[in-house]
Amino acid sequence: MPLSVFRETMNRRELLKKATGFAAAAGFERIAGAKSTRGSQTPSALRSRLAHDPRRPQFHLLPAANWMNDPNGPIYWNNRYHMFFQYNPNGAYWGDMHWAHAVSPDMVHWKHWPIALSPTPGGPDAAGCFTGTIVVDKGVASALYTGVVDASLQNATINDGEHLFRESQCLATSTDAELKNWSKLPHPVIAAPPPGLQVTGFRDPSPWRSGDWWYLAVGSGARGHGGRVLLYRSKDLRKWDYLHFLARGASSGKNAANPVASGDMWECPDFFRLDGKHVLIYGSMGKVHWQSGILDEKEMRFHPERSGILDFGSYYAAKTQLDDNGNRIVWGWIPESRPLAEYKAAGWAGMMSLPRVLTLDGDGHLRLEISPAVHMLRGRRQTLAPGANAGSRLAHLGIENATGEIVGRIRPGHEPFTLALTGQLPRGPLSEPLVKLEFDPKTPDQILAGGMPMPLRGQPQQPIEFHMYVDGSVAEVIVQNSAAYTKRFYYPGSVAPRVQLQVEGTASIASLSVWEIVPISPDRLTT
């Protein structure tokens, strides 16, 4: 349920506070079936303009137009991947949250289907259908999600000094083979937080099955005491009993009107088994955090042993699913980092990350890689073999139209080195690198991305592996399969830059491959 101008330290509630003031002045129509609110602007004219916007990605999932945020209930169902996500059908700004719906045979090529869930006037989701999860119970697809209504001060579960909302957990089911038609229960299945808890939020339900029981993690927290994940149990997804905290954090000691910013609220929790352990992911303080450890299945309490950050850049509200081979796939929302006025004028905001495969190493640290399914988009390949004059030959390799894939290995020297993606427009180079990675052999267990330290796990003096996808105005970077960094970048004009790799320092290139990427749509997914 996020919104508006996103900074890397911002979270969903801060976004809401910034965007709500602009909602009444929204200036973009729905792509289909709506009258233009911009004079002579027609749906076909908007579609054409979006199709020619070089900053719109060509192989990331996003709606035909308007605002999107959190992935909701991704599921492999009847030989198709279904992705639902937070969506505003009225414009490129946060508000009026629906569940949009897209389907794919392979997690790569997507087709938009009709909106799955819309707010029901007078219902428990009258102010929005917020984030949730889809599971299958006795052959029936069941969506548990947070419904929101306006509330009084006494009844609000969100009170950030500007907004008062009441959150409850709702259920919708579908027996449709294509998941196009959903039936909502008229009342919440969990109407309020546990009695006696003074919560900082109550949202984003994430269920899983264990034996005869369904368990449910709900994001929450307590001011001055840290984030919480509340644990419930049910036999039928309808009647839930509160048990206790599944996990809890400590207060950061920071004061903030928005408890997510201070760490006193954990949102978007997801809890799952992985490689012999259990993993919890959640959003707080502007990042997606992970913990791995042991679930005491008798007491149903999680004991974390390792922890970290899932992505150090513009990436939030992560959600996982199993693919058709049983791999754990994580998706994330990639928000805008430009001003709200700019993306409102552009007519679109946000995109889905590429699918990433999660695993745990032998020490319980999370590892990740872009799903090999994305390799099917590879086109013409360029390679750079190691040897003399590698620097001069590197200048001849590049990604046209800011759309491509780079895989390589760098041998560190005895001095620091910098690895950067630079952009070249027809009128000259961009003033700043699109992405900048910095490594110092004095601190071999970390690498800086945009000035922020990320962990490196590997053997000292071994080549550092990096994998980059560049798509219009986003770069997803994974280093050593142990750290991820997602970066938004923008540029003037109607032409995307040519992107090149630049290495400075004593490092040498051990291997490098650059691929063109075949777009998944002829018009930047506006169909």
PyMOL commands that set and color helices and strands:
alter all, ss='L'
color gray80, all
select helices_A, chain A and resi 12-25+43-51+259-262+340-346+372-377+390-394+400-402
alter helices_A, ss='H'
color red, helices_A
select strands_A, chain A and resi 66-77+80-88+98-104+111-117+128-137+140-150+158-159+164-174+183-184+203-210+213-222+226-234+241-248+267-274+277-284+287-296+301-309+316-322+328-334+348-349+351-352+356-360+366-370+378-384+403-411+417-425+428-429+435-439+446-449+452-455+464-471+474-479+483-488+498-505+508-517
alter strands_A, ss='S'
color yellow, strands_A
deselect
rebuild
show_as cartoon
